[in-house]
């Protein structure tokens, strides 16, 4: 028997069917349609090209059954674009109205979820993609991410929630999930505890999080989740959609310390009122063992902490895999015990828990559809070709840059990863990238308006040393290829990898960029 909440959500999908039909028949406006559809995980695309459906994917986990489901649904609905999003979700693009409803029905019938993946709801819980298998991880944070996800999904319909409420868990030293600058972030320490950060975020008026917890026992993480919601309900700006994000509370309350004290007061109240500790039984270690086989040496194959098991990196350009490769992956994984996919915030996918022989096979299956270098793992949002709020087509730009770099024969380690966002929302986290790009337009002369990008340099995403990049000016889209080729050729000529070159030539990136910025 379905709960009242489940029944309400199913009724919402029925209403979505009518609203979707009305939107495409122009009897329902985008302003009315967008928030209702987004709450149920569907988004209208540019020029009514179609709709996107976002599948909730807690901590980026895709087991064999879920992968098979994704492939079969994409084939059934003739999806021409599957996208691994930077929030570790999976998106189906360019769906027609009847396909949207059919896909949503299939998702619900198979026990999966789209509800709350858009709109003013808690978003997909993010987690270090190699949690539990990374030999260098600080702590396996996956069980706590999953517990927080379950708690937030159950409270998604509570009143006065923050817009989006992005929550991340980081168990690695690279801070891949940006836990120190999310709405709520849990960063593992060497002591097996969490340092907790709140009210951070990228996009307009970006901010690093305020530390609200130090050396917190992991089993207590849900107290902080509830305290974050309560703090926003009391101090958040629910009347202004543009400022209904947690990071605006810090300024409104008078700064970091004032916000910290307000949060801690709510935390104390939650501790007194609720019992939210997580039991230790939630930890589930990898049970699979190696079979004695070793893979061939390959930069995309790495050993796990479990002896004899390996992970394979697969990074389809722009996070858009070929459906034929996903089908081949799914078929291969059907005969491999304990194997799963983990999507990453940089649009990579890790296939984990592989024996040596299995790792070789997966590397071969993905070889023709994966990045060949660090530069080719650059992150790009879906862009203006698809996104209704996009300004520039970031996917198109990335593909053009990769093609130009390959044709120029630039060495594979001569360029850094780019982060390209088509609009100010910073979906690709360009604000903390070594080289970040944000779509805009540039008035060159009266009547001459050209596609362009804001260029950001020297940002960094680190556990203890994150920094926002410096705005270096505007670069015309037509100058992007010359800029990247100029940089790549200069680095290639030195024989150094990019980061070694940058360390040995401080300021040179800025000089090259200045030749192309307006």
N, C-alpha and C positions, 0 to 999 in steps of 0.2 A: 504494500500500500504506500503510495507516494505521500510525502509530508506536505503540509500546507504550503511551505516555501517552494517545493518542487512543482506543485500544482499551479501556483502563481506564476512561476517562470514559464511553464508550458503554455499557459494562457497568453503570456507575453509574446511567445513565438507565433501564436495564432494571430495576434494583433499585428505582429511584424509582417506577416504575409499580406495583410490588407494594406498596410502602410507602404510596403515595397511596391505593390501593384499601383497604388495611388501615386507614388513618387515617379515611377516611369511613365505614368499616364498624365503627369503634370497636374494632378489634383491635390497633391501633397507637396509642400515646398521643402527645400533642403533644410531650412532652419528648424522645421518640425520633425523632419525625418531623421536627420543626423543623430541627435542625442538618443532617440528611442532605439534606432538600429544599433548604434555603437554600444549601448548597454548590453545588447545581446550578441555582440561580437561580429557585427557586420557593418561595413563602411561603404558609402557610395564613392565611386571613383570619378575621376575628372570627366566632364562632358557626358555623363551618364554612359560611359563606356561599359560599365558593369559594376559589380559589387565585390568587395573583398570579405572573406570570412576568416576570422582569427581563432585558431584552436588553442585553448589554454594548455600550457605545457610546463607544469611546475618543475622548476629547477632544470629545465631543458631536457628532461628524460623522455626518451622514446623507446619503448621496448619493442620486441618483435611483432607483437599483435598490433600495437599502435602504428608502427611503420607500414604493416600490411594494409591497415585501414586507410592510412593517408594515401597510399599508392592506388588502392582500389577506388577510393572516392574521387581522386584526381582523374583516373581513367574513365570512371562512370560519368562524370560531369564534364569531361573533355576540357579539363583545366589546362591552360597553356602557360601558366606561371604559378609555381609554388615558390614561396619565399621564406627563408629562415631569417626571422626578424631579430633585431638587436636586443629585444626583450626576451629572447630565447623561446618565442612562440613560433608556430607554423601558420603561414597565411596562404589561403587559396584566392587567387585573383581572377578578375575579368569574368565573374559569374553573372549570368542573366537572371532575371527575377525568379523564374521557376526553379532554376538551379540553386539559388540561395536557400530557398525554403526546403527543397529536397535534401540538400547537404546538411542543413541544421537539424532536420528530423533524423537523419542517419547518425549524426554526431550524438544526439541525445539518446537515441535507441541503443547505441553501442557503449553507453556509459561514460562518454567524454563530455567536455564542457566548453562552451564559448561565453557563457554568461559572465558579465563583468570584465571582459577583456578589453573593453573600450568604455568611453564615457566616464562619469564621475564615480568610479568604482576602484577597489583595490586591484591593481594590475598583476600580471604574472609574477610570481615570486622567483627572483633570480638567485643563482647559486653557482659557485665555481664549477665549471663543467667536468672537471676530473676529480670531483670530490669522492673520497673513498678509495681512489686508485692511484693518485698522484704520489710518487715516492717523496716529493719535496714539500707536500702540503703541511701546513701548520696543524690542521685538525680537519677531520671529516665533518663538514657542516651540513651535509645533505639531510640527515634526519630532522634537524631543527628547521631547515627551510621547508620541508614537507609538512611539518606540524604547523608552522606559521601559515602556510598556504591553506590548509584545511580550516584553520580558525578564521582566516580572513574571508574565505568563500562563504562560510556560514554566516558571517556578519555583513556581507556585501550590501544587503538591503537596508541596513540601519540608517537612520536619518543623519543629515549634515556630515556626510563623509567628505574628506578632502578630495579634490580633483585628482584622480589617477592613483595616488598613494603608492608610489613605487618602493618596494622593499627588496633588499638584497642581502645575501649572506656570502661572505668571502672567507675561504679557508686557505687561499694561496697567498704568496707574498707579492704577486703582481697586481692585486686588487682588480682583477678582471671584471668584476661586477660593479665596480665603482661604489663599493659599500660606504666609503667615507663621504660621499656626496650624493646620496639618495634621500628620499623623504624619510626613510628609516633604514639604517645599515648596521649589520652585525659583522665585525671584523675579528677573526680568530687571533688569539695571542699564543705565544709559545708556552704559556702556562695552562693551555686547554680551556681558556675562558673567552669571553667576548668583550671587546671594546665596542660601545654602541654609539652611533651617530644619528642625529635627527635634523630634519628641516634643511636638507641640502637639495641640490638639483641643478641640472643644466637647462639651457634654453634662455629666454629673456630673463635678465637679472639673475645670472647664475650665482650659486653660492656653495661653498663647502659646508658639510654638516657640522653641527655643534655637538661635541662629545657630551653625552648624557649618562653614560655608564662606563665603568672601568672594571676590568677583571670580573665580569658578571658570569655567574654559573650558567652554562648553556640551557639547563633545564628551566631557567627562569625567563627565557626569551619572550614568552607570550605576555608577561606582565608589561613589557615595553611596547609590544604591539598595541595592547589595549590602551596604555597610557598615551600613546601617540594619537589615537583616535579621540580620546577624551580631551586632550590638550587642544586639538584643532576645534572640537565642538565648542570649547569655551573661548578660544582666542582667535580662531581662524576667520577669515573674511568670506563668509558664505554668500554675501550679497553681491559680490563682484566676481564673476566667473574668471576673469583674467588674473585675479589675485587670490583665487581660492586654492592656492597651493601652499604647502606647509612652510616653504622657505620665506614667505612674506610675513610670517608670524614673528620672526626674529627682529626685524626692523620695527614692527608694530609694537612689540613689547619693550623695545629700548636697547636691544643688543644681545650678544651671546649669553652673558651671565643672567640677564633677566629671563630670557627664554629657558635657560637651563633650570633655573629655580622654579619656573612655572611648570615645566615638565616633571620635575622631581616631586612637586606637590601632587600632581595627578598620579604619578607612579605610586606614591605612598598610599593614596586613597584606593587604588586598584589592589594593592597588596592586602589592604585591610578588608576589602569587600569580596575578593574572589580567590579561588584556589586554581591556579593556572600552571602549576609545575608540570613538566613533561616527564613521564616515566622513562627510565633507562632502557626499557624493553624496545624502544623505537629504533635502536641501532641495529642494522642488519648488514653484516659483513658479506663480502663476496665469497661465495662457497665454491666456485669453480676452481679447478686446479689445472696447471699446465700439463701438457702431454709429452714434454721432453723435446719438442721441436723448437728450433730457433728461426726467426725470419731473416731474410736477406737484409743487409744494411741499407737503410732508406731513411731520409730525413723526416718522412712523415710517420714512421713507425717508432714508437717509444716504449720502453719497458714500464710496466706498472709496479706498484709496491708489492703485488702478489707475484711471487716467483713463478716464472714461466708463462705469464700473461702479458699481453701487449695492447696498446691502443694505436689506432690509425687516424691521422688527421685528414679530413676531407673538407676542402674549402672551395665550393663552387663560386665562381666570380659573382660578386655582388649579392651573395647569399641566395642565388637562384639556380637550384640544381636541375639537371635534365631529368625528366620523368623516367626516361629509359634507364638511367643509372639508378634511380631510386628503386625501380622495379627489379633490376639485377641485384641490388643490395638486399632487398626484401627476400628474394628467392634464395640467395646464398645464406642469409641469416636464419632461415627456417630450419636449417640443419645444424645450427651452432647453438649449443646450450649456453644460457646465461649472458648472451651478448646483447648489448643495447646501444643506442645512439644517445649522445649528449650534445645538444646545441649550445653554442657559445655566444656571448654578447658581441663578438666580432664577426658573427655570421659563419664561423667555422662549425664543423661537426666532428665530434670524436666518436669513433666506433670502438667500444671498450670490451675488455674481458675476452680477448682473442688469444688462441694458442699461436705459436710461431707460424705454423702452416696456414691457419685461418687469416692471420695478419697479412701474409703474402697475397692471398687470394683477394682480400678486401682492397689492398693497395692497387692491385691490377684492375679491379672493377672500377675504381674511382679515378684512375690515372688520367683518363682523357677529359675529365670534367672537374679538375681541381687546379688551384693556383700552383704556379711553378716557383714562386719566390715570395719573400716577405712583402714586396711591393704589390704583388697580385692578390694578397690577402687583404687589401684595402677594403674599408667598410663604406658601403653606400646605402642610403635609404632607398625606398622604391622610386622616389623622384616624381617630378611634375608630369611625366608621361602617364602616371597612374594616380597619384595622390591629389585629392581635390584642393589641398592647401599648398601644394608644392609650387615653388617659383622656378626652379631649374631641374632638368632631368639628370639627376646624379648617376643613375644606372648607365645612361648613354655615355656620359662623360667618362666614367670609369672604364668602360669597354673600349672607348676610343684611345684612352691613355695607355692601356695595356697593349693594344694592337700597335701603337706607335713605338712603344718601348721595345717590344719584341722585334719589330722590323728594323729598328736602329741598332740592334745587337748589343744593347747595353747590358753589362754584367748583372747577374741576378741579385747580387747583394749591394748594388750601388744606390738603391733608392729605399726610403722608409715606407712604412704603411701610411696611406692617406686615410682621412676620415672625411667623407663628403655628405653633407646634408643639403637637401633641396630647399629648405626654408629655415626660419629661426628656431624651430623646435629642437634642434640638436639631437635628432634621433640617432645620428651616427657619432655622437660625442666629439664633434670637431673642436670643441672648446678646450679640451685637454689633450689634444693630439700634437705630435711634433709638427705635422703639417695638416691643418684643418681648413676645410672649404665650406662656405655657406652661401647658398644661391641668392642672387639679387639681380638688379639691372643697373646699368651705368649710363647716365646721360653724357655722351661724348661731345655732342654739339647740339644746337637747337634742332629738334626734330630727329636727332640721331640717338636712339635708345638701344643699347645692345645688351645681350645676355652676359652676365658676369658673376663673379664669386667674391665674397669677402675672404681674404686670406689671413689665417691665424697661424702663428709660428711659435714653436718652443713650449707648447703645453706638455703636461706630463701627468700620467695616471699611475701614481705609486701609492703604496700603503701609508707611507709617512711623509712623502715629498710631492704630493700632487700639486699642480699649479695650472692656472688658466693660461692659455696661449696669448701672445701679444698680437693685437690687430695690426697687420702690416699693410693694409690698404685693400684696394679692389683690383682684381685681375680679370680682364675680359675673357670670356669663354674661349674666344679664338686664340688667345695667347697661352692657354693652359698647356697645350702640347709643347710649344716651344720652351716654356718655362721648365717643365719636367724633363724634357730632353737635354736642355742646357745643364741642369743640375746633375742628371744621370751621367752625362758624358764627362763632366769635370771630375766627379767622384770615380768613375771607371778608370780614368787616365792615371789616377794615383795608385790603383791596385788595392785600395782599402775598401772595407765594407763601410756602408754609410755612417753608422754610429761611431766607428773609429775615425772616419774622416771628419765628422762634425766635432768630435772632441779635439782633434788636432788642428782644426781650422775654425775657431770660434768667430762668429760674425759673418762668415762667408756665405752661409745660407741667406742671411738678410741682404747681403750685397747682390746676390743673384736675383732674389725676389724683387728687389728695388728696380731692376731693369724692366720688369714687366707690370708692376702695379701702377695704378693711376691715383 
